[in-house]
């Protein structure tokens, strides 16, 4: 299982604010673009987000479903990746002094991704998680839960934020 952690220099509530905003999913999840809430109230159980994954020139429509949520501390998601299958993704927040310890755990559930899962794939997931946690930290630390970041001018068009 690909488990990774990072201390984010923000209050756990600020980190949760980013996770609980379905429009911000593509800001911190690596490889995701054009995310938008689809069904339910994110991040409540069974709520979904729709988004694109880019693999070179290929764009795949994917969906993430909330399978379990403990508000403020735990979000367990099922990532449904079409013909590639699905994966379980868990993100847990813990107080760590004045900061937040974030633990992520991801593993394939069904489909070719589960059948082909090996040490090489684990290494790629670890690299992806390192980048993802760095992006999440920037979202939380730059704007202290995103307020300043959302109002700051962007130098390139926003992709995947859910904003027009």
N, C-alpha and C positions, 0 to 999 in steps of 0.2 A: 504494500500500500504506500502511496505517495503522501507522506505526512511531512509538513513543514511548519515552521513557526517564525514569528517576527514580533519584536516589541515595537509598537507604534507610539510615538510620543504625542499621544492625545488621550483624552478621557474615553473609556469604553462607550459612553453614551454618544460621543461624537463619531466614533467608528460605526456604531449601530445606525446612526442617522444616515450615513452613506449607504450601508447595506440595505436599509429599509426603503430607500428611494429607487424604485424600479427604473426610473429614467436615467439613473447614473450607473447602471450595471455595466454598460460598455466602457465607462471611464476606467474601471479597475479590472475587468475581466479581459485577459489577453486574447486577442484574435476575434473579439466580438465587435460587431458594428450594427448600427441602426436598431438598437434595442427599444422595445416599447411594451408596456403592460398589455396583456392580452385578455386574461380572465381573472376575476376576483380582485381582492385588495391586497397588493404586495405589501409585506411578506407573509400574509396569513396562509394557513394550510390550504393547499390545492390551488393557490393563485399561480398564474403563469406569466412568463415573459416570452415574447417572440423576438428573434434577432437573426442576423446573418453571421456566418463564419466564413472567412475567406481563406481558401487554400490555393494560393497562386491566383490564376485568373478565375477559378471556380468559386461561386458563391452558393453556400448551402443555407437553407432556412432551418433554423433550430428552435427549440423551445426548452425552457427551464421551468420546472414545477416545484413548488415548495411542498416538501413531504413532511417536515416537522419544523416548528418554530417555537423557541422559548425567547420571547421578546427581550431584547437587550443582551442576550448572551449566546444563543445558538440558532443557526440556520442550516437546515439540511435540505439539499436540493437534489432533484434528479434532472440530469442534463440529457435531453433526448436529441440525439444527433442523426436522425433519419436512418439511412442504410448502415451507418457505422455502429448503431446500437445506442446504449444509454450508459450513464455513469452516475455514481453517487458522489456528491460533493458536500462536505460538511465544513462549516466555518464556525469556530467557537471563540468567544471573547472572554478574557479574564482580566480582572484588575491586576496590575503589576506595579505596585507603588502608585505613582501619579499617572502612570501610563496604562496601555492596554497590550496584553499578550494575545496575539491572534494565532490560532492553530487551524491549519487547513488539512483536510484529509480527502483524498479522491481515489476512487477505484472503479473500474468498469463493472457494470452489472450484466448487460446482455449484448448480444450481437458480436460481430467480428472483433470489435475492440476488446471484448472480454476473452475471446478465443486466442487472440494474438498478443495478449498482454505478457510482457517479459521484462527482463532487467533493463534492456535498452529503452523501452517505452517508459519505464519508471524514471530513468534518467532524464528523458525529455519532459516528463511531467514535473520533475523537481525544478528544472530550469524555468518552465512556464510559471510554476508557483512562486519562485523567487521574484520574477518580474511582476507577477500579479500583486504580490504583497507590497512591493515597492510602489506600484501604482496606487494601491489602496492607501498606503501611508501618505503619499503626496496629496491624495484627495482629502484626507483627514487633517493633515498638518498644514497645508497651504492655506486652507480657508477655514480651519477649525470648524469642521462639519460641512464645508462647502459653500457657505454664504458668500465669502469674498471671491472664491473661485468662480462661482456662477456669474457674478457681476463683472468680473475682470474681462477686458477685451481679449479676444482670441486672435492669434496671428494666422491661423488657418481655419478652414470651415470645420465646425464640430460634426463629428460622425458618431452616431450611436448614442447620442444623449437623449434622444426622444424629443428634442426641441426643434422647432422649425427655424 
